[in-house]
Amino acid sequence: MRKYILLFLLAVAASGCVAVAAGGIGAGATYTIVAGSVSDNVDAKVPQVVDTFINVIKDNGGEILFASISEGEVRAEMDKISYTLTTKKLTENSTKYTITARKSYDLLPARDEAIKIYTEMAERLK
């Protein structure tokens, strides 16, 4: 079932829709896709979200260019794609995060790549 959800999301993302609200990996999870960005709210503190993003990027052969837990921001590069993670503390134990992916000198959105990183993060943050 998860494969079908991911395939659906990739198809929608490739279709050029500006914004889509979609069902997430787990029951009751929802996230938003806008251009080259994916946003979600999770039951995790900002440091855990930042660390998870860093580990996903490194585990996939990427390079961390900037990371700040206090600012809740990370910039990374992998396979000629630039990634940015921004976070916002919602409550003591929940965080809103956005992953933005850009290709070609940060000019073109790379939403498929943002979805891949989001999917891996969602699995790890369960």
VEXZALO-9691 format. One record per residue (C-alpha): z, y, x; residue in one letter. Coordinates in steps of 0.25 Angstrom, whole numbers. Layout:
<rs>
+-------+-------+-------+------+
!    pz !    py !    px ! resn !
+-------+-------+-------+------+
!     Z !     Y !     X !    A !
...
+-------+-------+-------+------+
</rs>
This chain:
<rs>
+-------+-------+-------+------+
!    pz !    py !    px ! resn !
+-------+-------+-------+------+
!     0 !     0 !     0 !    M !
!     3 !    10 !    11 !    R !
!   -10 !     7 !    17 !    K !
!   -17 !    12 !     4 !    Y !
!    -8 !    24 !     3 !    I !
!   -12 !    28 !    18 !    L !
!   -27 !    25 !    15 !    L !
!   -26 !    34 !     3 !    F !
!   -20 !    45 !    10 !    L !
!   -29 !    44 !    21 !    L !
!   -41 !    45 !    11 !    A !
!   -35 !    56 !     4 !    V !
!   -32 !    64 !    17 !    A !
!   -47 !    61 !    22 !    A !
!   -52 !    67 !     9 !    S !
!   -49 !    81 !    12 !    G !
!   -38 !    83 !     2 !    C !
!   -30 !    96 !     5 !    V !
!   -16 !    90 !     0 !    A !
!   -12 !    77 !    -5 !    V !
!     2 !    72 !    -9 !    A !
!     2 !    57 !    -7 !    A !
!    12 !    45 !    -8 !    G !
!    19 !    42 !     6 !    G !
!    21 !    29 !    13 !    I !
!    34 !    26 !     6 !    G !
!    38 !    26 !    -9 !    A !
!    40 !    40 !   -14 !    G !
!    35 !    47 !    -2 !    A !
!    25 !    58 !    -3 !    T !
!    18 !    67 !     7 !    Y !
!     8 !    78 !     7 !    T !
!    -5 !    78 !    15 !    I !
!   -11 !    92 !    18 !    V !
!   -23 !    94 !    27 !    A !
!   -18 !    88 !    40 !    G !
!    -4 !    87 !    36 !    S !
!     6 !    77 !    30 !    V !
!    19 !    81 !    24 !    S !
!    31 !    73 !    20 !    D !
!    46 !    74 !    17 !    N !
!    54 !    63 !    23 !    V !
!    69 !    59 !    23 !    D !
!    71 !    61 !    38 !    A !
!    76 !    72 !    46 !    K !
!    67 !    81 !    54 !    V !
!    70 !    75 !    68 !    P !
!    67 !    61 !    62 !    Q !
!    53 !    66 !    57 !    V !
!    50 !    73 !    70 !    V !
!    54 !    61 !    78 !    D !
!    45 !    52 !    69 !    T !
!    33 !    60 !    71 !    F !
!    35 !    61 !    86 !    I !
!    36 !    46 !    87 !    N !
!    24 !    43 !    78 !    V !
!    15 !    52 !    86 !    I !
!    20 !    46 !    99 !    K !
!    19 !    32 !    94 !    D !
!     4 !    35 !    91 !    N !
!     1 !    41 !   105 !    G !
!     3 !    55 !   101 !    G !
!     9 !    67 !   109 !    E !
!    20 !    76 !   105 !    I !
!    16 !    90 !   108 !    L !
!    29 !    97 !   102 !    F !
!    41 !    92 !    95 !    A !
!    53 !    99 !    89 !    S !
!    63 !    93 !    80 !    I !
!    70 !   106 !    78 !    S !
!    57 !   112 !    73 !    E !
!    53 !    99 !    66 !    G !
!    39 !   100 !    72 !    E !
!    31 !    91 !    81 !    V !
!    16 !    93 !    86 !    R !
!     9 !    81 !    92 !    A !
!    -5 !    76 !    96 !    E !
!   -11 !    62 !    94 !    M !
!   -26 !    58 !    95 !    D !
!   -31 !    73 !    95 !    K !
!   -23 !    76 !    82 !    I !
!   -12 !    86 !    82 !    S !
!     0 !    83 !    74 !    Y !
!    11 !    92 !    69 !    T !
!    24 !    88 !    62 !    L !
!    32 !    98 !    55 !    T !
!    45 !    96 !    48 !    T !
!    54 !   103 !    38 !    K !
!    69 !    98 !    35 !    K !
!    70 !    96 !    20 !    L !
!    84 !    91 !    19 !    T !
!    94 !    85 !    30 !    E !
!    87 !    72 !    29 !    N !
!    73 !    75 !    25 !    S !
!    61 !    82 !    31 !    T !
!    47 !    87 !    27 !    K !
!    37 !    84 !    38 !    Y !
!    22 !    88 !    40 !    T !
!    12 !    81 !    49 !    I !
!     0 !    89 !    52 !    T !
!   -12 !    83 !    60 !    A !
!   -24 !    91 !    66 !    R !
!   -36 !    87 !    74 !    K !
!   -46 !    95 !    82 !    S !
!   -38 !   105 !    88 !    Y !
!   -28 !   106 !    76 !    D !
!   -39 !   111 !    67 !    L !
!   -42 !    99 !    58 !    L !
!   -32 !    92 !    49 !    P !
!   -30 !    77 !    53 !    A !
!   -23 !    72 !    40 !    R !
!   -26 !    58 !    43 !    D !
!   -18 !    59 !    56 !    E !
!    -7 !    66 !    49 !    A !
!    -6 !    55 !    39 !    I !
!    -5 !    44 !    49 !    K !
!     6 !    51 !    56 !    I !
!    13 !    53 !    43 !    Y !
!    12 !    39 !    39 !    T !
!    18 !    34 !    52 !    E !
!    29 !    44 !    51 !    M !
!    32 !    40 !    36 !    A !
!    34 !    26 !    40 !    E !
!    43 !    29 !    52 !    R !
!    52 !    39 !    43 !    L !
!    54 !    28 !    32 !    K !
+-------+-------+-------+------+
</rs>
